Amino acid sequence: MKYVDEFRNIETVKNLSKKIKSVVKNSWTIMEICGGQTHSIMKYSLQEFLPKQLTLVHGPGCPVCVTPLEVIDKAHFIAKQKDVIFASFGDMLRVPGSKTDLLKVKAEGGDVRIVYSPFDAVNIAEQNPNKKVVFLAVGFETTAPANAMSVLEAKRRKLNNYSILSSHVLVPPAMHAILSSPKNLIQGFLAAGHVCTIMGYEEYFPIAKLYKTPIVITGFEPVDILKGILATVKQLENNKFVVENEYKRLARKEGNIPAQKTMFEVFKITDRSWRGIGEIAQSGLRIKDKYAEFDADKIFKLESFKVEEPKICISGEIMQGLKKPSQCPAFGKECIPENPLGAPMVSSEGACSAYFRYKK
């Protein structure tokens, strides 16, 4: 990509809109997996460029939103310890746990620090040998390689005071869970380009075939998304169900092999709970036993930690494409960015925050 403007060009957007309208004859429901795509759709009012027969719904591709409540509460427990420096990306600080959030823990005296890379946390550990430094490592396949590399780097530096509280999830199993549900409404997917940049998209071929659902890899700008929608509706109108790559400038079928090797050196696949959705088989990553000394769950003995999800938040239904944020009775009332009931309202990639910020 040479310039970003070419992917936001209004004339290109209008031309794609015309093409989409000329193709669509039936009603279709398409899910964009990634929260970054959701924010672009809302920010640029892309639904207004689409025919009324076409409905876009929002998927579970917001790493902050799907981090289970028990992990958030574990983070709060660890961050309150006097001998701990707790490091996190800024977007996790206001995610509500069952009783508090990291920002309040910090205000009450916890040593909570915002970092911009897991390697910042590794450096903090090296600079503070008498403190336990814990990094909150959440995300999809996109962030897992860097978090794995931080463990390898800490081992290389012989830092016995660094660990990560890991909550990584994988996209393909979530797609299986959505499509196999008896409540499923999704007929086509816009897959997240950055995930495919790391993992490739070979895993999507059996999903498209099994569920007869087109999957199109897209980027995050208006032109990217509309190209993805056009490719998806062309398939749907012609009764085709294959995987297409509309993010060729970065995504390759095989993905980033060195990044994958780094990720699977440190992590192994496991069952994982998703906030608001529940447990999805083989949908997460956990630290291998050979790196247990860097596993905060084991260090602080929190592996059996369990918390009940609040019933008032319908984020699970939103992230499965069953409802939209504006259908939540608490949306914009009890639940606002300054007082979020669920992670999708506070996350920079959350569907609820996108609706609150951009929807007219």
N, C-alpha and C positions, 0 to 999 in steps of 0.2 A: 504494500500500500504506500503510494507516494504522498498523497494528501488525504486528509480526513474529509475535506469539503465535498469531494466527488461522491462520497457515500451518504451525504446529506443533501444532495442537489435536488431542489424542489421539482425541476422539470423531469428528472429521472424518476422521482417518486410518482409524479402524475402519470407518466407513461406506463410505469409498472401497475399503477392503480387501474388504468384503462384495460391493460392486458388481463388482469385478474378478473375484472368485471365481465370481460368478454368470454372468459373461460367458465366461470361459475354458473351452473344451471340448477344445482341442488343446494340444500342446506348442509353445511359441514361444521364440525367443531374441531378446532386445532389447538393443541397445547404447546406453548413455548416452555421448554424445560427450565431455562435459566432466569433468575431474578433480574439480571442485567438486561435481558431482552424485554422483560416486563416493564422495566423503568423506561426503556427507549420507546416502547409502544405507547405508554402513557404520556411521556414527555413530549413526543412529537405527534400525539393524537392520531396514530396510524389507523385506529379503528374507523376513523372518519373517511379514510381513503378506500375502505373495503365495502363490498356489497353487503346488504343486510342479511343475506343468507349465511354469511360467514361469521362464526363466533370464535373469538380467541379466549382461551382460559389459561390460567397460570399454574405452573407446575412447582415441584418441590426443590427446584434448583437454587435455593438460597441457603448457603452453608450455615449462616447464623440462625436462620429460622428452624432448621431441622435438627440442630444440636439439642439432644434431649435434656429435659429439665433436671434430671439427676446429675448430668455432667456440669450444668451451671451451678447446682448446689454444691457439688464437689469442689468446683473452683472457688466458691465463697468460703468453704471450710478451710481449704488450703491457704487462701490469701489472708485469712485471719490469724494464722500462726505467726508467732513473734520472730521466729528464725527464718522466715520465708520472704523472698522477693518474688512477687507474682507478675509475670509479663504477659501481655495480651495485645492484640490489635485493638484499636480504638472502638470498632463497631461492636465489640462484645461487652463493653463496660456497662451499657444501659439495658442489656437483655435481662428481663426479669426472671429471677429464680422463684422458688416457692415463697420466700420471705423477703428477699432483698436483691440488690444487684451489685456489681463490682465497684461502681462509682460510689455507692454508699459505704461499702466496705473500706474503700480508700479514704473517704471522709472521716470514718471512725478510727483511722489510724493504721489500717493495713497498708503494707508497702506494695502498692499496685502500680505498675509502670506500663505506659503505652510504648510499644515498639513497632517498627515498620518492617521487620524481618525476624525470623527465628534466630538468625545469626547475631542480631542485637542482643537477644537473651543469652546466647552463648558467651558473648563478650562480657555481659554483666556478671555471669557466673565466674568468669576468669578474674574479674576485678573484685569480686566479693567472695573469697574462698571460705569465709566463715558463715555464709548464708546459703540456704537451699534456694536455688532459682528454678522456678517452674514456669514453663511456657504453655499457654493454652492453645493447643494445636488442633484446630477444627478446619473442616472444609471438604471439598470433593477431591477428585483425582488431580485437580490443578495445583493444590497447595501441598499435597502429600509428599512429592519428591523433595521439596525444600525442607519440609519438617523432618523427613528422614535424613537428609544431609546434615541437619543441625545435630542430630544424634551421632552420626559418624564423625562429625567435626569435634564434638565434645569428647568422644572416645579418643580421637587422635591427640587432643590436647591433654588427655588424662584428667578431665574434670569430673570428679565424683560428686559434685554438688549441683549438677544440671539434670533436669528431667522434663518430660512433656506429659501433659494431661491430654491424651489423644481422643478425638472423636471424629474420625474420618468416615465418610460415606461414599458409596459408588452409585453412579447413575443407572446403568443397565438393570440392576435388580429392582430399582424403584419403578422403572418403566414396566417391567414384568408385573409388579404388584398392582399398578394402576390398571393395566390392560386386562389382567385376569380377574379384576373385581367385578362382581355382578352389577355394581352400580356404575360401571365405567361409561363415560360419555365421549371419550376421546376417539377421533377417527384418523388423526394425523399428528405427527410430532415435528416441532422445530427443535433439533438437538443443539446443544451448546458447543459452539466452535472451539472455545478454549479447552474444554474437556477433551475433545477429539484431537486437539493439537498435542496433548500429552499421550492419550491412550489409543489414538486412532479410532476407527469406527467399524472394525471387523465384528465386534460384539453385537452390533445392531442388526446385522444381516439375518440371524435366526429370529430375532424379535419381530422384524417386519414380516417375515414369512409366516411365523406361527400365528400372529394375531391379525394378519392381513391389514397392516397399518403402515402407510408410507412414513419414512423418517428422513428428514432433510436437514443436513448440518448447515447452520447459518452463523453469521457474525452478529454484531450488536448495534450496528448503525441502521437507520431507516431503510436504505437501499438493500442492505444485507437481508433484513427481515422480510421485506416485500418480495425479494427474489426467492427467499425460502418459501413464503406463502404461495407464490405463483407456481413453483415446482410441486408443492404439496397438492394444491387443488387440481393441477393438471393430472396428477396420478389418480386422485380420487374420482375425478370425472371420467377417467378412462379405465377405472377398475384395475389400477396397477398398485403394487405394494412393494416398493423397493427402497433401498437406501441411496440417497443422492448427496453429493458434496457441493454445496454452494459457498463454501469457505475455503476455496482452493488456495488462496494466497498463504494460508498457514496450516490447514489441516491435511494430513496424509493418512492413507488407509492404515499404515503400520504405526503411526504416531511417533513419539519421541522415545526410541529404544533405550538410550542411556538413562533418561528420567525414570522409565519403568523399572529398570534394573536397580536403580538406587532405592526406589519406593519399596520394591519387594525384597530387598536386602534387609530392611528394617521391619517392615510390616508383613502381616499375613491376613488373608481374608477371613472374616468372621461374621456371625449374625450381628445385627446392629439395630438398636431402637432409634426411631426417628420421631422427633417431637411432633405431637399432634396426630401422628399416623400409627405409631406402634412398631413392633419388631418386624423387620424384613430379613428373610434368610439370606445369608452370604452377601450382605449389602454394605459391609463396613470393613475397616482395617484395624487391627490391633498390633501392638508391639510384640515381636517375636521374643521367646524366652531368652534367647542369646543376648538380647539387649534389655533384659528386665531391670538392670540397674538404672536405666533411664526412664522407667515407667512409673509415673507419679501415682497411678492407681495402686501399684504394689508397694511403693515406698511409704505411702500414707495409709495403706490397708483399707482402701475404699471400694474394692471390687464388688462387694455385696450391697452397696449403697443404692436404695430404691426410694423414689418419690412419686406421689400421685399427680397426674396432670390436672390442671383446673378445667372444669367442665364448661365454663362460660365462653372460653375462646374456641372459635370454630376454625382455627388455622389449618387443622388437618384436612377438613373438607375443602378449604380453599386451595391447598397445595395438591389435592387430588383432582382438581378441576370440577368439583361437584357444586361449589358455590363461589361467588365473587365477594370481595371484601365488603362492598356496599350492602350485601345481604345479611351481614352480621348485625344483630341488634345493638351491640356495644360500639360499633364502628363510629368514630367521630364524637362519641358521647363519653361513656366510661373509658373507652380506649382511644387515646390520642398519643402522638409521639412523646409528649412530655410525661405521660402516665400510661405506658403500654401494658396491656394485659397479656400480650403474646409477642414473640420475637418478630413476626412479620410487620408489626407496626413501627418497630424501632430500627430494624436492619436497613442498611443502605440499599439492599437488594430485595427487601420484603415487598410483597404485593400490596399489603395494607398501607405501607408508607407511600408507595407509588400512587395509590388511589387518593390518599389524603393530600398528597403534595400536588398532584397534577389534575385530578378529575374535576371537571367543571360541575 
